Amino acid sequence: MPETAIRAASKFNTAELSFDDFKKIVIDDYRIGFESRQASLIGRREVLTGKAKFGIFGDGKEVAQLAMAKAFRAGDWRAGYYRDQTFMFATGMSNLKEFFAQLYANPDIEKDPASAGRQMNCHYATRFVNADGSWVNQAETMNCSSDISTTGGHMPRLLGLAYASKLYRQNKELEYLKQFSVNGNEVAFGTIGNGSTSEGLFFETFNAAGVLQVPMAISVWDDAYAISVPAKLQTTKEDISEILKGFQRENGSNGYEIFKVKGWDYIALCETYARAIALCREQHVPVLIHVVEMTQPQGHSTSGSHERYKTKDRLEWEDDHDCLLKMREWMIASAISTEVELNDLETEAKKYVRDCQREAAAEMAAVISTELDEAAKLIDQLAESVSLKDELLQISKALRGGYDSGRKDVFGAIRKTLRITAKEDSTERQTLVSWLNAEKIKNDERFNSKLFSDTPQSPLNVAVVPVTYSDDARLLDGREVLNACFDLNFERDKSIVAFGEDVGAIGDVNQGFAGLQNKFGDLRITDTGIREATIIGQAMGLSMRGLKPIAEIQYLDYLIYAMTVISDDIGSLSYRTRGGQKAPLIIRTRGHRLEGIWHSGSPMGLILSAMRGFHICVPRNMTQAAGMYNTLLRGDEPALVIESLNGYRLKEKLPANVGEFTVPLGKAEILKEGTDITVVSYGSTLRIVQEAAVELEKMDIHIELIDPQTLYPFDTDNVCGTSLKKTSKLLVIDEDLPGSASAYIIQNIVEAQKGYYSLDAQPRTLTAKEHRPPYGSDGDYFSKPSIDDIIEAAYAIMSEANPTKYPAIF
């Protein structure tokens, strides 16, 4: 794992320092801030001259971030956005070489440990997962959760990172997890722009943290604009701390301590952060630090100029109130440094930053140049053995002469060469093909790997333990099977927690956790407010800090309210850090058939598209669900488990090893063997298909019924494709909308499993109608696949194949 160079920020208490020591600290801070500003200026030039793709920087925010860094300690966490480069440099969690490597999208994890070139610049992360999947000692490191571009999207994760400290302090059963916390003394630092405080995720997170009383410190960088939109069009009263005053603690209530400070006042900033973070750390009181009068000297990003929307007076004010200029003036006035000394420092800093930029650019170019030269030589060698010599030499010449060529240019040249020599057969051509295939493997690792952690701890590697039953196994409601599973897992693993709306006191609306809060306490099984996004963010932060959360979303339809956190943040986490971070949470919900538009939805197509990076589990009953929980709680990757809403009171036998048996992910199960049609379905609909199968057998139609059990991964043993070789007919039955999950399933079977070659009839789908399901049993019947629909769909397939034996019903 790459080692990030550490240049930790100095901490100081002026009462304990000599003036010379104080001067040294301040001058070093100014140097870091000035270097950061130069990095922003050079970075913008690199983009505008075409040497980098896009640039967004933290200029104008330097002094506040220097102050914040002084309060940041080993064990603390950051969840911020893309203006925080100075803070990252000051804490040593990043450096200038890494800054420029990311700007150039260098896919070498040693050069850009935050994302291996997968994220645009100023998107930061530290690596806390070792190559073997184990955790680093987070209590001894400074920790930065991976940034995302949605500027308020990180806020729910921030809540979870802070909530972990509360659990580590208050739940003494967690004292054995010393690599994650020291008595909950860690603060979660969040940063956000003033414009993004208008987003719902900010307000939802802000309220939740005030209720929970967690050590969360939110800094609002307020430069009075959100891109071109001024604060008067963003925020009531044009002042976020003013309108949040109702959250201020008073008379022993919960709430926040709110601070307001100017972004160019170095001493005031240092004092404010020292006081605010001490309170946050010691008393677990959330704090808001509203940093006002900030500037953004280069505008929002390289895609436009702020001169287009800022008035002349505003631009002049920003010039006068530039935080580094103000700090410089104060340093000279206070005899901390002189004009000459600062000029020398700035000259040296400019050279240092430029050297870092050149080194980063040269390192990136050297690797590309080597690959380009190898490819061009292979094309030249092939040219000597084919009739299209001149055309191939033109390709290699263009490749060598290209400006700022990348791997796409190398691959484009080779693929074009192979296309135009498709009718040739030579050793040289085969050598070129072999080189291309070898490079494809490397580039798959560079650009396409680590959607999941893929470590030895992956749930795909959890040992399969078959379910067992005693001779006198009790017949219980399905909910009671789940309850027994959760009970035993909470007893086994003290790091497991569960929370959500109505999960605690009443044991969830379907009683899966009934009685367990009384047994394990309200720190482990907890009620929350109605706040889906932060329920998921809470789980994400906890799972990044070594805990195993089960986050409940009461109904599948309401998962949409958390989808930004699920898709943007959790689903992309392993990928965007190239395996450097993970969040092994479980989202528990229930769906499919019940009553009405918002209690019986099956938005599986949405889930399958938006939740790549999650395992999608669709158990048909509560015993299967229990086995999946047993698997997932022993793994290290995120998952969604969708329980069948109408299955909680159906009777199931209680397994003898209800807390131990595992259901392997991606393993389809044949529920009924048959010879005529392969029928694939999942979840609640399977019971209806099983009923239909009885009627179909009376009509001499024998279906082979397959339950994939998980939709991601899907049938890794090709059970469906193998079945098609026997039946040569396929029917997919799904409660989702037409062309949604059913299209995903057919693509897997017909294309990926090559089922197309086994078909002798058109594959068909039977789905819900295009609208959401109406209320009532009649509404369910006419909008989702019924037993009659299933019988007739299967019969129609057989009628098409043999109309004499199976004449049309209608």
Helices and strands as residue ranges (DSSP letters): G 14-16, H 19-48, H 62-71, E 77-79, H 85-91, H 96-103, E 143-144, H 155-170, G 172-174, E 188-193, G 195-198, H 200-212, E 216-221, E 225-226, E 229-230, G 231-233, G 236-238, H 240-243, G 245-247, E 257-262, H 266-283, E 287-292, G 306-308, H 312-320, H 323-333, H 339-383, H 389-401, H 407-420, H 427-447, G 459-461, E 475-477, H 478-492, E 496-500, H 516-520, E 525-527, H 532-544, E 548-552, G 556-562, H 563-563, I 564-570, H 571-576, E 586-591, H 604-610, E 615-617, H 622-632, E 639-644, G 645-647, E 651-653, E 669-672, E 677-680, H 685-698, E 703-707, E 710-712, H 719-727, E 730-733, H 741-746, I 747-752, G 755-758, E 764-766, H 777-783, H 787-801
